[in-house]
Amino acid sequence: MIKRVLVTPEAEKVIDQLREQHGPLMFHQSGGCCDGSAPMCFPKGEMMLDDNDVWIGDIHGCPFLMSNDQFEYWKHTQLTVGITKGRGASFSLEIPMGIRFIIDSRLFTDAELEQLEAVKSGVEVV
């Protein structure tokens, strides 16, 4: 199975630090407010999800979700969560560290599209 979302080793280290401080975590791909379309990290269960949210995979033991509407735009791309220096304007947990999570993306090949991990309702996962 081809994963829809990946994570860099540098981002994994940040996730480990945040998990140590805040407990279990979750990610939600922002839909364009504040930092544009940025991955946001929250304590698991803090963000209210509904049937419009879909789980697209796990990164370093954390569920990664986005709204179904946004998924329609991103469903042909593989996302990689990384980090960059600089404060974002979101409510994501890493912001006080002077860094922010970012997304790199690439289009899936036709062969990969046939082998993608299935998405699930976000409510079922978190």
Secondary structure, 3 states (H helix, E strand, C coil): CECCEEECHHHHHHHHHHHHHHCCEEEEECCCCCCCCCEEEEECCCCCCCCCEEEEEEECCEEEEEEHHHHHHHCCEEEEEEEEECCCCCCCCCHHHCEEEEEEEEECCHHHHCCECCCEEHHHHC
